[in-house]
């Protein structure tokens, strides 16, 4: 950035700050917010709390019962690297590290913490986030308030660090016949926040982009909205005069096109897909090795992309770095889908590019619950006797290893970095 451009950016930022008096800060947008094409977006859960953070939710998502994490009660399989966090953003647990120091966690409720996450994204050239908004969190006062606070934190981080963001509703727990729960929440958000007028909010095909996740999955042990509920929601969001006019991304099963595997076998699903502007088949857990990831790409992604292009629908594949939910699910193995020092993740990036993808969704930025995080994680997690003291690490690699890989994923998707085999795009550090 030239000196003149820097000075212009600063002046513009100060002017906007004065005019808007906004808590989300002056906009600086090196990332083009007009399109999803050419971008790598990360999922952002933002669901972590800690006692004393002001949200009154205890240690939400760190433990069962939201009590202080301690051996025997923890719901995460990775431990965050807090070495850059000041004391005001660190919350105590009952765990200790090997050197005897108290293990600590963070809260997504604190704005400086979320803004720091966006600083990491800016540093590593990651375009932005899909902020998760779970439908079952909209019915409880503290939960709704916390979600809205995290949304404002994300807006602040995106604007301060020149990233983009879009909202992603997770409808997997929406009861049949309850489409108005989402519609009413969206209308209220627009009234209260003017969300889609934010220059950092992601647009696609000339419209604000809203993601809706969970369409067409087979029913399991929880209720799911009917496909007619989905039709009502999509139609409203695309066509309503006051609250519509949106581009819609649908998160669908991996077997959506063939209506096999994890998909409902209902032809109406294909009708709904054709109402969308972007579709994103969910793949975490659908393959487990670099080899099966490559097979998935040729078996599913390639024909999926061809089908979508014939109908002018964009295709957003999902890549994930690994998986483990040992501490969340009793009896589940630790490190269930190994990361292989990044080779598993990178195999999906290269496979997506070869399949013809021009955008990518990385799941997730901050989810240590199921060990799919790409943000900074420590290689020295808590230790000690007793249950609940087993965690997945980054195998001794730098804590920003997956941030770097995600950065290179963007370069691959945009054609700025050539794919040559499946080797990692940079050498691993040499260990003594």
N, C-alpha and C positions, 0 to 999 in steps of 0.2 A: 504494500500500500504506500503510495507516494505521500509526501508531507502535505501537499495541498489537499489530497483526498482525506487524510487524517483530520486536518483542520475543519474541512467541510462537514465530515461526519460528526465531529464533536459539536460544532455549532448547531447542526440540525437536531442532534440529540437533545441539547439544552433547550432549544425552542419547543420541541414536542413535549418535553418534561414539564415545562412551564404551562403550556396550553392545556395539557390533559390532566396535570396534577395526578398522574396515574401511579399506582403502586408497582406497576410492572416495568417502569423504567423506559429510557429512550430506545427506540428501535435502531438496530444496526443489522442489516440483512445481507451478509455476503452469500448466504444460501438463497437461491431463487425460490420464492414461495409460490410460484405460479403453476408448478407441475410436480407430479410424483415421478414422472419419467426421469431416469438417470440417477435416482436417489437410492440410498440405503437408509432405511428407517429402523429404529430400534423400538421394541415395546418397552414401555415404562409403567411399572406397576404402581409405585408411589404409595404402597399400602402399609408401610412400616411405622409403628409408633413406639414410644417408650414412656414410662412413668415420669411425669414431670415436664413433658413437652408442651402441655397446654391443651391437648386434644381430649383428655379424659378417656382414653381408650386403653390404658395400660401398655403392655408390650405386645400390641396387636401384631400378629403374623410372626413374631419371634417364638411364641410358645403356645401351648394349649392353655386356655383359660386366661391368657394375657397377663400372667404373673411374670415376675422376674425370671429370665432364663437362668437355668442351673442344671447341673448333671441330672438326667432323668426327665427333664422337660425342656425340649427345644424342638422347633419345627423346621429348622433350616439345615441344609447340608453343606453350606459354605459360610465362611466368616468374612465379613467385609474388612478391607484394609482401611483403617482410620488414621494412618500415620500423618495425613495432611489435615486432619480435623482439629480445631481448637477444643479446649475443654468444654466450652459451652454447648458443643454439638455431640458430645459423647455421653452415653448413659451406661451406668454400671450393670453388671450381671453377676451371677454367682459362679461364673467360670473364671479360671485363671489360665494364663499362658505358661509355657515351660519355664520361663524365667521368673515366675511367681507374680507377675503383674496381673492386675484385674482385667479381664476381657470386657470390652465395651461394644455397644451397638449404636446405631444412628436412628434418627426419626425423619421420615419424609415430610412431617408436618412443619419442620423448620425450614424457612426459606433459604438461609445460607447453604444448607446441605444440598438442596435441590439445585440451586444456582451453581454450586461447585460441580455437581454432576454434569451440568451443561458446559461448564468450563472444560471439563475433560473431553466432552464431545467436540467442542471447538478446537481444542488442542490437537485432536486426532482426526479432524475432518469428517466427523460423522454428521450427517445432514439434519437429523431431527428425530422426533419421537411420535409414536402413537400412544397417547396417554389412556390407560385402561380406566373404564368407568363401569363398574359392575352393577347390574340392575338391582341386585338384592341389597345393595348398600344405600339405595335411595329412600328406603322406608324407615330408617332409624336416624334420629336426630343427630347424635354424635358422629355417626358414620357419614351421613350426608354432609355435615359441616366439615369434617376432615377431608372428604373427597373434594369439596369445593375449595378448601384452603390449598390442597396440593395442586389443583388446577391453576390457581393464581400463582403458586410457586413456579410451576412449569412455564407459565406465560412470562414470568419475570426472567427465568433462566434463558428462555428462547430469545427474548428480546435483547437481553444484556450480552449474550454470546453469539448472536447472529444465526441461531438455529431456527428450524421450523417445527411446528407441532400440529397434530390433529387429534381429535377425540375418537376413541374406539369404545363403543358400547359393547359389553359382553352380555349377551342375552341368554346365555345357557341356563340360567335359573329363572327366567321369566315364565310364569305360569300361563297356561293356555287361556286366551281371552283377556289378557292383561296388556295388550298393545298400548293402551293409553298411558300406562306408567312411563314408558319411554317418551312418548309424544309430549306428555305434560312436562316432563323433566327438561326436554330439549327446548320447549317454548319458554320455560322459566329461565333457563340459562341464557337464551338470546335476549330476553328482556333485561336480565340483571347484569350481564357482562358484555353484550354486543360482541360475542366471541368471534364471529366470522368476519367482523370488521377489523380485527387485529392484523396488522401487516405481517406478523409472524405466523398467522394461521395458514396452513397449507391449502392450496387450491389445486384443482385438476380440471382440465378441459374448460377453464373459464369459470369454475364454480367452487365454492368452499367444499372440501372433501370431508365426509363423515364416514367412519368405518363402523360396520355392524357385524359383530362376530357371533357365530354359532348357528348359522342357517343350514338346516338339512342334515344335522347329525342324528344318528340313531339314538333313540331314547334309551337311557340306562336307568339308574336308580333315582333320577331326579326329573321333575316335569320340565318339558321344553315347550316353547311356543309352537302353535300349529303353523303350517305353511301359509294358511290364510292370515294369521296374525302378521307374519312376515310381509305378506303382500300389502296389508294395510299400512304397516310402518314405512315400507319403502315408497309406496305411492304418496303418502303424506309428505315425507321428507323431500321428495323430488318435485312435487307439484303444488304444495300449499302456498298460497299467495304471500302470506306473512312470514312463515317459518320454514318454508321449503326452498326450492331452487338449488338443491345441493347435488354434488357428485357423490355417488354412493360406492363404497367398497364393501363387499360381502366376504366375510370369513366363512369358508365352506369346508366340508370334509375332503380328505384327499381323494376319495372315490366318487366325487360329485358327478363327473361326466358319465361314468359307466354305472353309477348308482350301485356300487358295490362297496366292500370293505366297511368303512365307518359311516357310509351315507344311507339315508333312507331310500328305499326303492320306489320313489314316487316321481312320475314324469313332471309333475308341477314344479319340482325343484329347478328343472332346466328353464322353465318359464321365468322363475324368479331371478335366476342367474342372468338372464337376458335383460332384466330391468336395471342391472348394476352397470356401473362404469368401469369398475375394477373388481376382480375376484382374487381371493388369496386362500388357496387350499392349505389346511393345517397339517404339518408334517412331523412335529415332535413326537417321537415314539414310533413313527411309521417305518423307520429304518434305523439300523444300529451300528453300521460300519461304513467306512468310505466306499467299499464295494457295493453294498446294498443301496447307499445313497445314489451312486452312479446309475444303478439299475432302475431305481425309482424315477430318476430324471428322464431316462429314455422311455420307460414304460408309461409314465403318467405326465410329466411336465411337457415333454415335446408334443404329444398329441393334444394335450390341454391347450397349449399355446396356439397350435394350429386352429383348433376349434374356436378359440376366442378371437383370433385375428379375422376369421371369416365373418364374425359378428361385431367387429369393432369394439371389443371388450379388452381392457388391459389386464395383464396377468402378473400378480405379485407373489412369487414363490417365497416360502419361509425357510430360513436356515437357522439351526440351533447348535450350540457348541458341545453339548453333552447333556446327561440327565442323571439325577439321583434324588430319591426322596426317602432315604433310609430313616431319617429322624422323624419324618411326617407319617410314614406308613410302617407300623410295626411288622417286622419280618421281611421288609423289602431290602434287597442287597444295597450295599454302599457302592457308589460309582457304577450304576447300572449300565449306562451307555458311556464308555470312557471317551475322554476328549482327545487322547493320543497327541498331546502337546499342540493341539490346534489342527491336526491333520483331518480329523473328522469334520470340523467346521469348514475348513478350506475345501475339502472335497465337494461339499454342497455348493459353495460359491462357484467353483469352476464348472460343476455340472449344470448349475442354473444358467451360466453364461453360454455354455455349449448348447443348451436347450433353446436358447433364443431370448432369455429374460433380459429386460432393460430396466428393471427395478427389483429391489430385494427388501424383504422384511426380516430382521434378525430378532429372534425370540430367545432371551429378553435382555434388557440392559441391567436390571437390578434384581432379578428374581433368584435369590439365594435359597428360597424354599425348595425348589426342584433342581437346584444347581445348574440353571441355564443362564446364569449371569455372564455378561461380558465386561462389567465394570471392574474396579480394582478390588481384588480378593487377596487375602493374606495366605502365604504358605506356612504360617505359624499359627494355626488356629488353636483354640483352647485344648488343653490336655488334662488328664487326670483319671483317677479310678472311677468305676461306676458306669452305668448306662448313659447314653446320650453324649458321649465325648468322642465321636467319630465324625470327621468332616472330610469333604473333598477339597483338594488344593489345586493350584495351577502347576503342580508337578515341579516346583522349584523355579519356574519361569517368572520373569518380571510381572508385577501386578497389572501392568498395562498391556500385557501380551495380546489379549483378545480385543482391546480397544484398537491396537495397531492392526490386527487382522481385519477388523471391521472397517477400518479406514481403507485398507487395500481392497476390500470387497467392493467399496464404492468405485475405486479406480478401475477395477475389472468390469463392473457393470457399465461404466461410462466409456469403456474402451481405452482408458488411459494407461492400463497395465495389461500387457499381453499375457494370456494364459499359456503357459508352457508346461505341459504335464500337470501333475497334482502336487508338485513340491511347494512348500510354503514360500511366500513372496520375499522373505528375508531370513537370514540364517539364525538359528537358535544360538543363544549365548553359550560360550564355552565354559564349562564348569571346572573348577580346580579338582 
